[in-house]
Amino acid sequence: MKRRSLMFAVATLPAAMRLAWAHHGWSSFDQDRPLYLEGKVVRARWQNPHAELVIEIPPDLKTPADLSKRELPAQTAPVDGPGLLAKATVPSRKDRQWELELAPLTRMEAWKVREIQPGTTVSAVGFGTKDEKGDAVMRVEYLFVDGKAYGLRSSPA
């Protein structure tokens, strides 16, 4: 019995490692360099530990001139939203698809964000990974959908 359990653990280790790597903690993200992304949703996963979107961004993506003037909602956590928007730039990576890590479903519900469907255009300000290696992933601070802004660091104030 012990041998079978050990064999099972060894056989499932690669899958467990991929899952652990796929879920990023805050330490993996460069919080000194906010990014701006905009594009159409090609895939959506509305599940815990957090909702995720995969978006296709246009090759000529630019930071909107009015980004720093966008109105942001109040959150319970202290976040310098205007400062983030003012510093946000488009990524230097040339990836056309990006994974957007949103908030846990309970927080998405608190913000009253409806499940986002493929084909929806969204924009976001957040943080990419520090080393810019591997997958193109953004941890989203502010999500903009259908003319509304959502602060995903914490609950609405």
Stockholm file with secondary structure:
# STOCKHOLM 1.0

chainA/1-157         MKRRSLMFAVATLPAAMRLAWAHHGWSSFDQDRPLYLEGKVVRARWQNPHAELVIEIPPDLKTPADLSKRELPAQTAPVDGPGLLAKATVPSRKDRQWELELAPLTRMEAWKVREIQPGTTVSAVGFGTKDEKGDAVMRVEYLFVDGKAYGLRSSPA
#=GR chainA/1-157 SS CHHHHHHHHHHHHHHHHHHHHHSCCGGGEEEEEEEEEEEEEEEEECCSSCCEEEEECCTTCCCCTTGGGCCCCCBSSCCCHHHHHHHCBCCSSCCSEEEEECCCHHHHHHTTCCCCCTTCEEEEEEEEESSCCSSCEEEEEEEEETTEEEECSSCBC
#=GC SS_cons         CHHHHHHHHHHHHHHHHHHHHHSCCGGGEEEEEEEEEEEEEEEEECCSSCCEEEEECCTTCCCCTTGGGCCCCCBSSCCCHHHHHHHCBCCSSCCSEEEEECCCHHHHHHTTCCCCCTTCEEEEEEEEESSCCSSCEEEEEEEEETTEEEECSSCBC
//
